[in-house]
């Protein structure tokens, strides 16, 4: 049992889906996993383990932002020997190249956070996805009949949800960043440190150019295509 996850040894599967919202974790467990059992509800951050097509899979809420996510990722990797984490999150589109409810499979992540600058003594580290997971996610999306487009590209992991200087993202967009969220950069860094696999798959829930948005219930319960892609990628042999 770790500090923030009240699971006994063996209760968490080697593969973990990692939504920020604990209620999305509950929705995933109830709608995608067979025989799902709750293993933790510490601080309301729900975690479940069940099976998907015969594979043991856990789903664990991570909270919002890199500091919160890092707590759970550290404990999953270090205390529970998790081998694969796939973030299934929401993001805000930064460009009209991306539409509402499109899916972004992140091959890398930029950030304005100081977390990696502290870790790497001021040097700029480039956090990237595990290539095998990335390839499998793309292949899985190509097999599916999806209503919305799938993009492979960069995410921007921002430290501020209410950004007081949105113009600072313009150079990132000019260099290929597709959307903003708050977790992927730190997740990829921690996976590299522990020698594990990580991938971030996000659904566009808000659009910073067109100002479209989804409701909190839609963000919680209607991003099933992203979850199916994540499960296919994470459990492929």
N, C-alpha and C positions, 0 to 999 in steps of 0.2 A: 504494500500500500504506500503510495507516494503522498507528498504533502497536499496536493490539490486534486488527486484522482483516487477515490476510495475503492480501488479494485484490488482483489487478491491476485497473487501470482497465477498466471494461466487464464485469467478471465478476459484478457484483451488479446484479440487476434493479431497475427503478424501484419495484417493489412488493415489500415484504418482510413475511413473517409472522414474528412475534417471540415465540417461547416463551421462558420463563425457562430451562427445562431443555434442555441441548444434546442429550440423548438423545431428547427429544420432537421437536427439530428434525430429527434423523436419521430418526425414525419418520415424520414428516410427509413428508420428502423421498422416502422409500422407498415410501410408500403413496399419495401424492397427486400427486406430480410425475413427469412423464415425462423421461427422460434427465437425471436429476439428477446434478450433479457437485459434489464437495466443493471449495470455494474457500478455506476456512480451518479450521484446527484449533488455532490459537494458544491456549495455556492450556486446551485441551480444550473451548473454546467453539465448537462446530461451526457451519459455515455452508455452505449448498448453494444452487445455482441450477439450475432446470429449467423445464419448461413445464406449464401447466395449461390444457387446452382451447385450446391455441395461444398463450396469454399467458405471457411470461417472468415467473417468480416466484422470489424467493429466500426462504429461511427461515434465520434466524440466531438462535442462542441468545443470551440477554441476561444470564444469571445472576440471582441473587436480590437484591432490594432496589433502591431508587432510585439509589444511587451506582453500582452495577454496570451497571444498565440504562442510566443516563445516559451512561456511557462509550461503549457501543455505539451508542446512538441518535445522539449527537453525531457520531461518526465516519461513520455511515451517511448522515446528512443532509449533513454538511460535506464529507467526503472522497469520497463515492460518489454524491452528488446523488440520493439516494433521495427519492422524492416521497410515498410512502405507506407507513406502518408500521401493521400491525394486530397488536396483542398478542393471543396466544392462550394464556391462562394458566389457572391454577387459583385458587380463592378459597375462603374459609371463610364460610359463611352466618352472619349476625348475627341473623336473625329467622326465625320459623317460617313467615312468608309465602313463604319460599324453601325448596325441597326439595333433597335430595341429587341431584347431577348435573343440576340445572337450569342453564340458561345465562343469564348476565347480560351484556347489552350496555350498557356504561357511558356514560351521557350526560355524566357529570362525575365528579370525584373529590375527596374531602376528604383531608386528611393531617394528621399530627402532626409531620411532618418539618420541620427548619429550613431545608431547601434553598431553598424559595421565599421564606421570610422574609428570607434573606440576599439573594437575587436582587432582591426588591422592597422592600428597606430597611424591613422590619417590617410592610409592608402585606399584607393577605390577598388573594391572587390566586385566582380561581376557574377552574381548568383544566377545559376542556370538550372534548368530542369534535368532530371534523369532522362537520358535519351531513349532508353528502351520503353519507359512509360510514355514518353511523348509520342514515339512512333506508334505504339499500340493504341493510344487514344485517338490519334489521327486516323489510323486504319479502322478502328471501331466506328468512328463518326462517318466514315465513307461507306460503311456497310448499312447504315441506318437511313431510314426515310425520315429526314428531319424537316420540320417546317421552317426553321431559321438557319442562317448561315453559320458556318464554323470558321474561325480565323486562328491562325498560329502566329503569335507575335509577342511583343513586349507588353508587360503590365508596368504601371507605376505604383509602387507601394508608398503611399503618402502617410505622414504622421498626423495630419490634420484632416478631419472630415469637413469642417467648415474652414476652408482655405481662405485666408485673408489676402493672398496674392495669387489669384488663379492664372495671371499672365505668365507666371514662372513655368507653367507646364507647356507653353508654346514651343520652346526648343525641343522638348521631349517628343512632342507630336511630330515635329519636323524630322526627327530622327527615328520615327517608327513606333512610338508608344501608342497603343490602341485604347487603353482604358486605365482608370485609376481604381485601386482598392487599397487595403491597408495591411496585408499580411505576407504576401508571397516572397518578398526579398529575404526576410528573416527565415522563413521556412526553408528555402533553398540553401541558405547558408548553413543552417543547423544540420540539414541532411548531409551536406558535404562534410561537415566536421565529424559527424558520427559514422560516416561511411554508409549511409542508408539512401533509399530512393524517395524522391518527392516530385510531385507534379501539382500544378495549380490549374484547375478548370473553373472558369467563372462565366456566369450568365449576365448579360447586360440588363441591369434592373433600372438604370437611370441614364439619361443622356445629357451631358453637359453642354452640348451644342444646340439640340432641339428642345431641351428642357422637358422631355417626356419622362414619366416615372411610373413605377409600379407601386402597388400598395404593400404594406407590411405582410399581409396574408398571402399575397401573390409571391412575394419573395420567400416566404416560408414554405409554401406548398405547391408551387407550380413550375419548378425548374427540374422536371423529371428527366429530360433528355441529357442534361449535364451529369446527373447521377448515373444513368445507364452507361454513358461513355466512361465514366470513372470506374465503375464496377468491371466493365469489360477490360479496361486497360490494366487494372490492378490485379486481376485474378488470372490473366492470360498466362499460359505455361511458358 
